[in-house]
Amino acid sequence: MDGRPESDGRVLRPAGFDELSGWADDDHGAALAAFRRGAAVLATQPPKARSLGLDAGALATAIRTADALPSDISAEAARDFFEREFAPALVTAEAFFTGYYEPEVEGSRVRTGEFSVPLYRAPDDLVEIEPGAVQGLDASFRFARRSGTGFTEHPDRGAIMAGALNGRELELVYLRDPVDAFFIQVQGAARVSLTDGTLMRVTYAAKSGHPYTAIGKVLIDVGALAPGTVTMQAIRGWLTAHPDEAPAVMTKNRSFIFFREAPVADGDAGPIAAAKVPLTAGRSLAVDRLGHTFHAPVFIETTLPDGRAWRRLMIAQDTGSAIVGPARGDIFFGSGDAAGEIAGAMRGGGRFFVLLPKGGGP
């Protein structure tokens, strides 16, 4: 999917709520609860205008209005709020939806014979840069390594797996399985049941800056998996069954993710998203941050792996390296294996609507 608009040049086409299949049957109260999370971070993470042109100031006003509503608001009143404050617009690019989740694994704060695979903190010489601002680095890089008065490319996955960070005391937690560690990097967060009986949550802190490469395509190219059969479960199964070959395949994805420990204030809430709010299972959507404005409501129509229709009002609260294009969405399905089964197989088309705050727009 390349995200190009239709031939008339418009990315957004105004629509009516009656065009949103399943709109009337959705739980608007659940969507409102996820939307109101944005009020807590307006001072530090206010909405920003992106390339689709949503009015960030009008969206911030709508968030404040939502936050002032009664906590026990009915689902009908929540629907009235969205219809009163927003106007839908269809994204005319071809839509494509995947899923992600928060893995749950076992681990240890100290290295042991059983737990020896580290997740790392971000190095202090890794800094965020403006894409294209550093001569000699690919224009897509958003992170680089500070070197003297300049910047260089940070070690990639292969270099880190070979020991580039050894001796720097950056290990945050140790896991049992390198395949688990790899998929936690893909998902960007995890819950870790520690050997002392406590629960640790790790979440995204930074990345090496290198481009993300889907190793499912790598496995197709070498004939290990057949086209049309690539799911998270299929990739994991191949890596687990081929421990000698798996490291070389994983290094094909040069992008490497660093983590930080996050408090587990609410065990029912998901990890903190890029929008600095906790993810809500089934209501949080990862989007292309260059086009979409965080905290904006979006309505998506797609089909789950088991054939069920998914027609739901969601909130743009997260992003990801592979989430590129105005109609590209990644659905957060929750935590644990059951959520992972759905997320790992999720690949669907459909339609993608942005709800534009009234008084603003593209």
N, C-alpha and C positions, 0 to 999 in steps of 0.2 A: 504494500500500500504506500503510495507516494504522497498522499494528502493533497493532491492538486484539485482545485475547484472545478466545477463544471465549465463548459465552454463559454458561458456568459460572463465568467470572471467573478461571480459572487461566491463567497464561501458560506455566507449565511443568507437564508431565505426566510422572511417573516412567516410565521405559522400561527394557527389558533390552537387553543387547548383541545378542541375537539379532534385535531389531527393526531394527538398523542394516544396511540393505542394502549388501552389499559390505564389511562390517567385517572379516571373516576374510581377505579377499583384499588388503587394503591393506598398504602398506609402513610398519609401525608404527615401524621403526627410523628412517626419515626424519622421521616426525612427532616422535619423541622427541628427535632432534637439534635440531629447531626449538624444541621445548618447553624444552630445557635452556639455550637462550640466555638465558632469563629469570634464571638464577642469577647472571649477571654484573652485573645491575642491581638485585638485591633491596634493596640498601642505599639506593639513590637513587630507584628506581622500583618500590616494592613494590606488590603487588596491592591494589586498593581495592574495598570493597564498593560495588556499584551497585544500581540499582533491581530487578534480577532476584534479588538477595539471595544471590549466591554467597558462601561463607565465604572471605574474603580470607586470613585466617590459615592455614586449612587448605590453601589453594592454595599459599601460600608454603612450607609444610612439604613438600608434594608436589614442588615444584620443587627443594628442597634434597635430597630423597630421590633424585630423578632425577639430579641432578648428581653424586651419590656412586656411581652405577652405573658399571661398567667402560666405558671408551670403545669397546671392541669388542663390546658387547652384541649378541646376535643379534636378528633381527626377531621371533622367537618370544618371547624374553625381554622385549622392548620391549612386545609386545602384553600379556603377563602383567602388566607394570607398570601399564599403563593400566587393565586390568580389575581389578587388585587395589586401586588407589588411587582409582578414580573410579566413579561411577554415572551413566549417561546419563539425560537428561530431554529430552523433545520440547518445542520451543517451539511452542505451539499457534496462534500467529499465522500468517498466510499468508506463506510464504517467497518472497524474491525475491533473485536473485544477479546481480551484474554483475562486470566485471573491470577491473583497472588494471595498469599496467606502468611501467617506467622508460625513457623515450625516450632515444635516442642521437642527438645533433646535433653540428654543428660550431660553433665560436665563437672569440671573441678576448677577451682581458682588456682590450684597449684598443679604443676606437671607431675603425672604419675605414670606408671607403666601402662595403665589402662587408658588414661586420658592424656594424650600427647600432641593433639592437633590444635594449634592456637587460632583464636580469633584475635585480631590486633587492634589496639588503639591507633589513632592517627598520629603519625610522627610530627614533631614540632617544626620540621622544615618543610612540611607539606602545606601549601597555601592555595587559596582559591584565587583565580585570575580571571580577567575579562577575556572571553574567547577572542582569539586573533590579536591579542595585545602583546604577545611575546614573540619576537622574531626568532625563527628557527623551530618553533613548536607548531604542530598542526592547529589550524584555526578552531577545531572542535574542542580542544583541551580547555577544561574549566579548572583544572588543578595542575600544579607544577611543584617542583622541588626548588626551594630557595638555595642558591649557591653563591656565596659571597654577596655581590651587589646585583646579581642577575638571577635567572631562573633556568632550570634544565628539566628534562623529562624525568619523572619519578620512575623508580624501578617498577616493572610491570609484574603480572602474576608469576610468570616463569622465573624471573629474578628473585622474587620474594620466596617462592617455593624452594629455590636453590640456596636460600640463606641470606639474602640481602639485608634483612632486618635483624639478623641474629645479634645478640649481645646488647640490644638497645632497650631492653626491658619494656617492650610495648605489648607483651602478651596480656590480654584482658581476661580470657578464660580458655580452658583447654577442653576439647571435645574428644570423643572416641574415634570418629570416622571422618576421613578427609572428604568423602562425598557429602556428608551432612554439612561440613563447613562450606563447601562449594555452593550448595543450594541455599544455605542461609545468606550467603553473599548475594545470590540472585534475588532472594526475597527481601533482603535489606533489614531484617529484624528476626528475633527469636526469643523464646522463653527457654531458659536453661534450668533444669532441676539439678541443683548442686549436691555434692556428696555429703554436705553437712545438713541436708534437709531443707534448705532455704531455696527460694525461687529468685532467679536473676533474669532480668530482661535486658537484652542488648538491642540497640537500634543504630541505624546509619549515622555516621559522623562525617565521613569524607570518602573520596575515592582517588585512585591513582591518577586519573585523568585520561587514561587510554580508552579508545573506543570499545564499546561492548560488542562482543561477537557471540551469537547464539550457537552453542556447541551442538544443538540438534541438527543444524545445517551442516556442521562439520562431519557429523556421523553419517548424514545422508551422502555427502560428497565422497566419503571413503567406502560407502556401501555397507556400513554397519547397521543402518536403519533404512527402511523403505520410506519414500515420500508418502505422506498421509498417515503415517503411524507414529509421528514424533509427538510424544507427550512428556511431561515431567517424569511420569512413572517409567516410561520406556527408556528415557535417558539415564535415569537413576539405575534401572535394572542393568543396562549395558555397562555402566561404569563399575558397578559392584561386581559384575561377573568377569570383568577384565581388569583386575587391579594393577597388572603390569603396564597396560596400555593407557589406563585412565589418566595418569598425571600428564602425559603428553597431550591428550585431548583437552584437558581442562586448561592447559596453558594457552590454547588457541584463543581463549577469551582473555585478552591482556588486561582488561579492566579488573581492578582489585578494590574491594570495599573495606573500609575501616569502621570500627564500631565504638560506641560509648555505652556505658551502663546507664540505664534509665530506671527511675523509680517505678515500682508496681503499686501505684496508689489505688487503682481500680482494676481488680483482676478480670472484670468483665469487659473492660475497654481494650482496644487494640493498642499497638505501639504508637509513638508520636510520629506523625506524618511530616512531610516536607512543609506543610502549612502550619506546623507547630501545634497541631491539635491531635488528640487521640483518634485513631481510626475507629470507625464504626462498621462492624461486619454487615455486609449487604447494603451499605449506604455510602461508603467512601469509594471514590473513584480516582485512580491515578491517571493524569492527563499530560499532554505535552505542555510544559510550563512556558515555552516560548510563545504559544498561541493562546492558551487559556489562563484565566485569572483564578487563583486559588480562592476558595470559599464560595464560588459561584454554583448555583443549582444547575444540574443537567438531568435530562430525562433520556434514558436509553431503552432501546427495544432490541433484544437479541434472543438467542436460544441457548439453554444450558446443555452440557454434554449428554444428559439423559433425555433430551428432547423437550423439556419443559420450557415454556415461554418465560422470559425475564423482561418485564415491563415495569420500570421502577425509576422513581425520582431519587437521584443521588447527588452528592456534593463533591466538587473537585477539590480534593484535599491532599493529593500526593502526586508524585511524578516518578519517572524511571528512565534509565538510559535507553531502553528499547521502546519507550512510549513516544513515538514521533508521528505527528500529523494531527490535523484539527478534529478528525473523527476517530481517533485512536484512544481506546479506553482500557484500563486494567482494573478489574473489579476486586475489591478486598473482601474475601469470603470468611475471614475470621482466623482463629487459632486452632492448631492441632491437626491430627491426621485426617479427620473427616473433611475439614475445610480444604486440606491439601489435595484430597482425592478429586474434588470438584475443580479447584484452581489449576491443578496440573493438566487437566484434560480440556480446559476451557479455550475454545477457539471458535468465534462466531462472528457473522456479519450482522447487519441490522440497520438501525437508524439512530442518529445521535442529535439530540436537541439541546441547545443552550438556552437557559432562561435569562433574559436580559432585564435588568432592573428598569422599571419605567422611569422616564426622565433622563435616561441615558441609553446608550446603544452603540452599535458600530458606526 
